[in-house]
Amino acid sequence: MDEDRVTRRRVDAAVIRRANRGWWDADADDYQAEHGAFLGDADFVWCPEGLREADARLLGDVAGRRILELGCGAAAAARWLATAGAHPVALDLSAGMLRHAAQAAERTGVRVPLVQADALALPFGDGAFDSVCTAFGAIPFVDDSAGAMREVARVLRPGGRWVFSVTHPMRWIFLDDPGEGGLTAVHSYFDRSPYVEQDEQGVATYVEQHRTLGDRIRELVGAGFRLLDLVEPEWPAGHEGIWGQWSPLRGRLFPGTAIFVAEKPADR
């Protein structure tokens, strides 16, 4: 990406929604070609470090549970949940990604309901799900992530669990470089200005949001959640894969992913 096509600036919410939906629609084929084998057709991989729900069990016992996968992409996690006995629903803003979800359902024979919708306006009733989860979906791409937390709380039953993974906030200090260039701090951790890619006319084509660890915790608490755990997966021995800015070089020095495990109190 040319330097003059990347900036850090505030963007209107409607522009963000349009940009990210368009970007994921256009990039869906390339994304699946590059990352589909790593993610699997029916597997739940939380992060580029390769932590799997089958091992981590951050959602607890999923059998018989109604689970919403938010920002599902090609819905590999939802299909894994179905094979584990859950009753998942997979939701994404991008029709391009949901097209891949439908294709993977045909390949695997594991079909889950697919819903195209905005994370800030979930088309479900109050208390519709036992758990909500997402691996890098939705939360980094909406301007009002606190509002998204409140929507998740609304559709969760009391006692339900909300688990989501995002780029570790400290990574925003560095450039998106998996090599030596990604080891030098260049940005302020406290600058919440979104990362924006734009076209020749300066129109945003991709927008991603930064929040500090404290911001995320305040969003959760403000939505009525209780934080149960904050998982920072370590880079596993023998894992030599590179995914964008994730690499063995950086992963062995500092975390690349933060996974928040929260619960809606039973009395809410």
NUFI-842372 format. One record per residue: x, z negated, y negated of N, C-alpha, C in turn; residue in three letters. Coordinates in steps of 0.001 Angstrom, whole numbers, plus 500000, padded with zeros to 6 digits. Each point is the difference from the previous one (the first is absolute). Layout:
XZYXZYXZYala;...
# end
This chain:
500849500000501190499151500000498810500888500000498756met;499784500977499090500774500079498761499776498750499158asp;501069499545499305499912498776499216498940500092498910glu;499807501208499412499011500127498930498567500040500533asp;499846499987501329498667499984500614499625498602500495arg;500886499020499773499762498623500434500102499079498804val;499059499083499886500011499070498875499361498690500411thr;500081499010499160499292498731500160499119499839498776arg;498677500097500179499085499903498867498606499617500465arg;499202499510499077498618499660500296499168501271500148arg;499048499952500922499146501152500268498566499504500151val;499057500776499477498585499656500099499554499953501462asp;499075499095500306499550499797501379499438501270500625ala;499234500762499237499419501233500539501086501028500307ala;501028500045499162501121500914500230500759499586501260val;500176498706500184500685499492501192499255500420501261ile;498701499804499998499188500342501180500093501491500305arg;499875500818498973500052501454500187501385500438500478arg;501046499442499391501367500377500364500309499642501447ala;499696498777500389500360499572501343499156500672501078asn;498722500220499705499192500725500981500531501420500180arg;500325500657498897500550501350500078501341500033500702gly;500844499001499717501337499987500608499902499808501507trp;499195499036500445499897499755501436499301501147500722trp;499042500645499347499370501177500604501033501103500213asp;500818500236498964500984501084500068501160499671500931ala;500354498725500111501183499596500762499689499608501435asp;498738499967500356499616499468501316500726500691501153ala;500074501324499956500653500725501102501480499646500090asp;500688500016498856501433499689499998500247498554500414asp;499149499094499527500168498582500333499884499785501503tyr;498990500596500607499821499826501434501108500675500798gln;500468501151499496501097500680500691501265499145499983ala;500219499289498897501219499201499859499889498637500674glu;498832499355499902499879498615500435499061499784501183his;499274501039500398498996499830501037500549499484501318gly;501170500479500406500570499560501273500350498518499955ala;500511499525498864500355498588499850498753499124500023phe;498949500459499333498769499214499910499175500054501281leu;500124501108500743499246500150501237498572500444499760gly;499344500427501064498598500418499914499041498828500102asp;500403498952500721499165498815500157500927498792500096ala;500577499647498864500951498901499926499824499332498642asp;500384498759499896499846499260498748501391499558499569phe;500620500790499117501338499728499488499854499513498561val;500442498805499728499797499401498686500911500555498923trp;501161500568500391501000500302498981501118500879500563cys;500830500583499120501117500812500482501008499226500835pro;499996498680499906500873499202500862499549500051501454glu;498774500457500236499515500188501362499269498822500596gly;499617499006499187499247498867500525498609500459500427leu;499628499696501241498717500428500556499049498814500139arg;498722500275499794498997498958500143499939499491501439glu;500305500848500955500000499565501394500977498851500223ala;501070499960499210501007498941500113499752498868498999asp;499658500362498767499876498997498939498682499228500062ala;498911500658500400498675499391500115499599499277498707arg;500211500663498890499661499419498703498494499894499810leu;499241500843500702498544499959499924499384499029501010leu;500843499428500847499469499124501037499339500799501113gly;499093499368500707499271500663501094498996500979499382asp;500156501291500296499138501014499381498845500427500897val;500004499610501252498956500439500933498618499579499498ala;499104500979499931498635499742499567499820499846498501gly;501079500105499233499941499789498552499663501284499257arg;499231499859498943499715501115499087501132500030498969arg;500764501094499988501201500057499167499983501266499148ile;500256499842498721500117501125499074501464500287499755leu;500419501253500285501335500439499604499861500694498652glu;500548499389498984499899500478498625501184500919499700leu;499744501164499373501089500943499747500645500409501307gly;499188500515500908500400500166501403500926501170500254cys;500103500965499075500773501197500293499403500736501184gly;500804500244501014499513500688501202499373499040501006ala;499844498727499619499243499005500779500616499659501350ala;501318500101500120500648499616501259499761498531500314ala;500034499140498968499798498570500229498578499715500473ala;499019500675499402498613499796500414499807500419501455ala;500622501091500407499866500426501399500676499001500935arg;501139499434499587500632498964500820499078498794500117trp;499391499615498892499076498869500032498851500254500967leu;499515501234500010498922500342500933500451499835501443ala;501224500418500314500510499852501365500216498544500368thr;500151499131498963500181498568500238498658499261500062ala;498895500744499943498691499393500160499278499659498719gly;500576500385498856499347499739498717498974501080499693ala;499229499772498938499030500981499509500413500387498576his;500961500950499888500551500317498688499232501083499261pro;500147499969498690499580501069499101501221500365499171val;500259501303499833501171500468499266499562500658498695ala;500546499534498887499603500484498673501206500489499219leu;499830501132499324501060500526499152499383500805498860asp;500733500110498891499550500800498869500223501487500228leu;500982500316500853500453501380500162499314500728501150ser;499336501106499692499402500832501040501077500637500866ala;501154500305499409501096500586500756500500499073501087gly;500147498724499681500445499046501006498922499765501054met;498743499965499588498923499806500971499859501204500927leu;500383501177499512500017501176500878500990499778501141arg;501140499427499692500974499691501051499484498904500923his;499243499060499443499398498964500840499035500621501010ala;499207500963499555499066500668500896500735500806501067ala;501095500652499616500781500771500963500634499092501056gln;500503498840499566500606499058500948498951499430500939ala;498775499830499510498915499540500871499739501012501113ala;500066501286499650499818501038501015501132499973501016glu;501236499783499530501144499986500913499947498815500955arg;499608498852499483500077498768500781498709499647500718thr;498891500536499514498709499594500536499546498638499499gly;500771499411499064499642498705499410499387500267498633val;498697499799499901499297500322498759499510498732499317arg;500246499934498701499516498884499192499257500588498803val;499051499280499434499314500491498805500987500202498850pro;499886501152499330500861500334498867499155500034498737leu;500493499363498946499252499907498749500917500397498850val;499533500914499152500744500350498792499409499212498839gln;500806499124499414499509499156498916501175499393499249ala;499685499418498852500958499348499118500105498526500375asp;501218499485500044500200498592500344499390499055498978ala;499726500499498794499406499159498965498482499979500065leu;499430500789500908498537500031500155499683500232501473ala;500237499006500820499821500140501439498512500126500342leu;499645501022500767498574500272500283499463499191501183pro;500218498687499961499564499123501078499350498760499408phe;499155499379500796499333498791499561500918498788500025gly;499544498933499382500743498744499989500174499489501433asp;501221499538500303500258499408501308499906500962501162gly;500252501284499748499833501003501054501109499972501047ala;501166499417499681501150500081500902500594498626500292phe;500607499907501186500720498795500393501428500003499464asp;500564501193499817501361500132499468500094501302499208ser;500912500027499040500349501216499267501513500104500003val;500517501204500174501452500169500061500403501341499405cys;501239500081499586500570501284499596501513499928500042thr;500608501055500497501451500147499988500358500998498902ala;500338499479498834500422500801498846498878500859499423phe;498765499702500329498899500789499468499332499334498820gly;499448500796499120499088499597498930500615499072498951ala;500446498818500393500392498974499034501081500469499018ile;501041500708500430501010500436499028499536501135499090pro;498835500574500284499600501222499308498821499819499051phe;499442498813499929498894499756499074500510499189498816val;499456500282498815500457499263498822499487498569500016asp;498805499789500529499394498674500032500091499425501413asp;501216499637500409500147499473501357499336498640500146ser;499877499245498917499258498743500063498535500280500334ala;499451501077499421498630500399500319499861500423501446gly;501032500676500528499966500394501411499991498768500903ala;500747498963499608499996498758500782498596499383500012met;499335500052498858498647499439499938499033500802500868arg;500166501320500040499162500822500867500244499671501472glu;501263499816500366500312499612501377499341498661500330val;500104499046499071499385498688500231498488500127500174ala;499410500892499250498542500172500077499559500490501372arg;500733500979500568499561500586501274500472499200501205val;500799498957499772500452499139501084499013498855500231leu;499811499645501242499207498813500315500841498756499685arg;499381498864499775500750498753499852500874499749501231pro;501235499632499773500942499811501092500730501268500390gly;499653501135499366500631501277500329501412500111499462gly;500768500889500593501415500146499650500246501320499272arg;500876499957498993500402501157499204501516500092500071trp;500494501099500590501443500196500180500377501363499447val;500985500016499102500426501281499434501513500007499786phe;500582501173500195501425500175499738500193500941498819ser;501038499702499223500371500799498834501518500051499917val;500497500922499195501424499985499681500359498637499423thr;501071499410500489500391498688499489500244500093498494his;499393499113499216500120500109498544501431500063499480pro;500946499365500663501371500040499486500602501401500085met;499432500871500863500512501363500103499831500783498697arg;499062499555499152499766500708498742501163499833499022trp;500901499122500296501191499843499156500923501203500157ile;499936500646501158500957501033500375499388501396499965phe;500858501004500015499561501377500137499521500248501426leu;499141500999500171499525500371501337501065500833500706asp;501099499369500326501161500671500581500423499211501230asp;499966500621501192500372499270501207501502499775500135pro;500791500629499124501449499897500078500587498990499027gly;501286500188499705500716499075499118499347499901498619glu;499421501108499536499355499986498692498807499072499928gly;499481499601501145498859499104500043500375498537500105gly;501269499681499746500455498618500093500264499375498634leu;499803500754498940500256499512498642498685499791499263thr;499798498814499450498784499690499252499980500788498691ala;498879500691499751499885500817498785498715499718499222val;498997499365500632498729499723499343499767498495499926his;499213499599499041499581498605499929498919499723501039ser;500167498930500730498998499569500974498669499713499317tyr;500049499644498734498809499569499288499297501126499246phe;500518501210500111499352501159499391498941500524500957asp;498732499763499655498901500448500863499560501423499714arg;500717500733499180499612501375499697499970500826501289ser;498938500752500247499910500777501240501088501077500085pro;500353500328501232500869501145500280499113501240500001tyr;500352500991499196499152501181499834500822501266500217val;499506500873500877500520501360500105499015500909499277glu;500507500977499260499140500838499176500436501451500057gln;499077500892499642500313501429500008500637500408498678asp;500199501330499832500683500500498806499252499680498716glu;498704499811500095499186499680498821499880498495499762gln;500678499206500813499940498556499843498782499359500621gly;499256500750500827498820499459500668500443499262501273val;499551498777500163500392499195501157499519500630501297ala;500903500094500974499662500545501313500136498959501105thr;500633498869499712500177498913500958500277498742499200tyr;499318498915500347500178498737499273500054498857501010val;501010499152499864500115498815500853500241498779499114glu;499389498892500395500007498797499171501002498958500504gln;500578499281499056500885498881500328499356498682499589his;500043499037500913499631498630499707501078499085500566arg;500253498883499338500961499043500524499381499221501157thr;500833499254500713499462499150501067498985499013499432leu;500322499431498841499065499069499374498688500658499636gly;500070501240499508498781500740499680499107500131501227asp;500588500385501122499222500206501224499343498694500449arg;500744498915499928499438498720500420498860499596499073ile;500169500212498694498924499668499061498777500881500222arg;500211501276500359498867500868500319499222499460501198glu;500730499592501020499356499473501202499236498711499693leu;500656499092499326499359498721499674498803500230499085val;500153500910499043498916500294499079498778500585500687gly;500223500683501134498886500571500765499427499005501005ala;500568498804500031499475498964500882500689499875501339gly;501129500705500185500707499943501276500955498811500069phe;500341499629501209501051499033500272501149500757500672arg;501192499931499425501161500693500566500512499228501205leu;500051500675501155500470499381501232501469500271500263leu;500462501189499610501392500362500291500412501167499118asp;501280500078499745500613501155499342501152500435500892leu;499821501133500651500973500492500979500902501036499328val;501304499820500143500987500941499486500801500519501197glu;499555501085500626500645500466501235501474500332499797pro;500808499507500897501427500318499962500245501349500661glu;501066500650499572500351501293500587500506499783501420trp;499354500605501001500385499716501383501291500695500413pro;500749499336500850501221500587500544499668501285500744ala;500818501012499811499812501271500689499054500962499327gly;499335499564498935499062500874499278500786500762498928his;500231501276500231500817500803499086499175501003499202glu;498685499904500081499145500938499298499994499783498495gly;499750501088499265499859499942498545498599500479499655ile;499307499233499161498657500349499545500009499848498489trp;500109501108499294500067499910498545501148499112499572gly;499704498910499284501030499083499522500429498992501057gln;499286499934501150500354499057501056501145500563500835trp;500990499182500254501153500440500775500686498781500616ser;500818500213501028500758498881500570500902499332498961pro;500609500785499117500894499440498982499284498971499143leu;498861500383499449499258499105499124499265498917500787arg;499442500402501141499207499059500768500775498810500520gly;501294500165500201500815498896500495500421499045498891arg;499726500387498741500407499182498858498842499277499327leu;498851500662499894498856499366499329498710500618500511phe;498890499269499877498748500441500614499416501236499323pro;499335500822500804499337501182499473498491499898500028gly;499486499064500782498556499859500185499581498548499849thr;498842499791499384499363498685499958498623500131500639ala;499700499124500953498699499999500657499314498671499680ile;498863500092499339499242498820499599498896499749501026phe;499964498786500512498991499602500977499132498938499328val;498728500325499784499109499100499266498687499829500746ala;499292498954499634498731499687500656498955499633498955glu;498785500478500214498888499571499166499485498676500563lys;500046498934499224499588498696500542498586500047500595pro;499801499204501024498732500006500725498831499550499148ala;500294499288498906498908499507499151499707500918498825asp;500578501232499986499767500920498885498911501002500375arg;
# end
